[in-house]
Amino acid sequence: SKRFQAFVSSHNGGSNSWFTLTKSFKDGRWNRLGWEVIVCRNAEDTWRKGVYVHIKDVTVYVTVKGVDHVEIEY
């Protein structure tokens, strides 16, 4: 099966590489505080969806259920 990938900017430290998403929230974690860009893309890189979020003492969950169905929860 083709996988989605995620990218989190490095405005507040960390890596800004693309990572393959898994079905477990435990596998994909980034620790950031402040403003960051979160982007998801499909395996072919023909589709991307991004959001600019302010992460401040909360956990942000990004769930990719399909090309037109990305959920972001604070």
C-alpha positions as a Markdown table, in Angstrom:
| # | Residue | x | y | z |
|---|---|---|---|---|
| 1 | Ser | 0.0 | 0.0 | 0.0 |
| 2 | Lys | 1.1 | 3.5 | -0.7 |
| 3 | Arg | 1.9 | 5.6 | 2.4 |
| 4 | Phe | 1.5 | 9.2 | 3.2 |
| 5 | Gln | 4.4 | 11.3 | 4.5 |
| 6 | Ala | 4.5 | 14.2 | 6.9 |
| 7 | Phe | 6.8 | 17.2 | 7.3 |
| 8 | Val | 7.1 | 19.5 | 10.3 |
| 9 | Ser | 9.0 | 22.7 | 9.9 |
| 10 | Ser | 12.1 | 23.4 | 12.0 |
| 11 | His | 11.3 | 27.0 | 13.1 |
| 12 | Asn | 11.7 | 25.9 | 16.8 |
| 13 | Gly | 14.3 | 23.1 | 16.4 |
| 14 | Gly | 14.3 | 19.5 | 15.2 |
| 15 | Ser | 14.4 | 18.0 | 11.7 |
| 16 | Asn | 12.3 | 19.2 | 8.8 |
| 17 | Ser | 12.7 | 15.9 | 6.8 |
| 18 | Trp | 9.8 | 14.0 | 5.4 |
| 19 | Phe | 8.7 | 11.0 | 7.5 |
| 20 | Thr | 6.4 | 8.1 | 6.4 |
| 21 | Leu | 3.2 | 8.0 | 8.4 |
| 22 | Thr | 2.2 | 4.8 | 10.2 |
| 23 | Lys | -1.2 | 3.8 | 11.7 |
| 24 | Ser | 0.1 | 4.4 | 15.3 |
| 25 | Phe | 0.3 | 7.8 | 17.0 |
| 26 | Lys | 3.2 | 6.4 | 19.0 |
| 27 | Asp | 5.4 | 6.1 | 15.9 |
| 28 | Gly | 5.2 | 9.7 | 14.5 |
| 29 | Arg | 6.0 | 12.3 | 17.1 |
| 30 | Trp | 7.7 | 15.7 | 17.0 |
| 31 | Asn | 8.3 | 17.9 | 20.0 |
| 32 | Arg | 7.9 | 21.5 | 19.2 |
| 33 | Leu | 6.7 | 24.7 | 20.9 |
| 34 | Gly | 5.7 | 27.8 | 19.0 |
| 35 | Trp | 4.6 | 28.3 | 15.4 |
| 36 | Glu | 5.2 | 25.4 | 12.9 |
| 37 | Val | 4.1 | 24.3 | 9.5 |
| 38 | Ile | 2.7 | 20.8 | 9.3 |
| 39 | Val | 2.4 | 19.3 | 5.7 |
| 40 | Cys | 1.2 | 15.9 | 4.5 |
| 41 | Arg | 1.7 | 14.5 | 1.0 |
| 42 | Asn | 0.9 | 11.3 | -0.8 |
| 43 | Ala | 3.5 | 8.8 | -2.0 |
| 44 | Glu | 3.5 | 10.2 | -5.6 |
| 45 | Asp | 3.8 | 13.8 | -4.3 |
| 46 | Thr | 0.8 | 14.8 | -6.5 |
| 47 | Trp | -1.1 | 16.1 | -3.5 |
| 48 | Arg | -0.1 | 18.1 | -0.4 |
| 49 | Lys | -2.1 | 19.7 | 2.4 |
| 50 | Gly | -0.6 | 21.9 | 5.1 |
| 51 | Val | -1.5 | 24.1 | 8.0 |
| 52 | Tyr | 0.4 | 26.7 | 10.1 |
| 53 | Val | -0.2 | 25.9 | 13.8 |
| 54 | His | 0.7 | 27.5 | 17.1 |
| 55 | Ile | 1.8 | 24.7 | 19.4 |
| 56 | Lys | 1.8 | 25.8 | 23.0 |
| 57 | Asp | 1.6 | 23.3 | 25.8 |
| 58 | Val | -0.8 | 21.0 | 23.9 |
| 59 | Thr | -0.5 | 17.9 | 21.8 |
| 60 | Val | -1.6 | 18.3 | 18.2 |
| 61 | Tyr | -2.8 | 15.1 | 16.4 |
| 62 | Val | -2.7 | 15.0 | 12.6 |
| 63 | Thr | -4.7 | 12.1 | 11.1 |
| 64 | Val | -4.5 | 11.4 | 7.4 |
| 65 | Lys | -7.5 | 9.3 | 6.3 |
| 66 | Gly | -7.1 | 10.0 | 2.6 |
| 67 | Val | -6.2 | 12.7 | 0.1 |
| 68 | Asp | -9.2 | 14.9 | 0.9 |
| 69 | His | -9.5 | 13.9 | 4.6 |
| 70 | Val | -6.9 | 15.2 | 7.0 |
| 71 | Glu | -7.9 | 15.9 | 10.6 |
| 72 | Ile | -6.0 | 18.2 | 12.9 |
| 73 | Glu | -6.9 | 18.1 | 16.6 |
| 74 | Tyr | -5.6 | 20.1 | 19.5 |
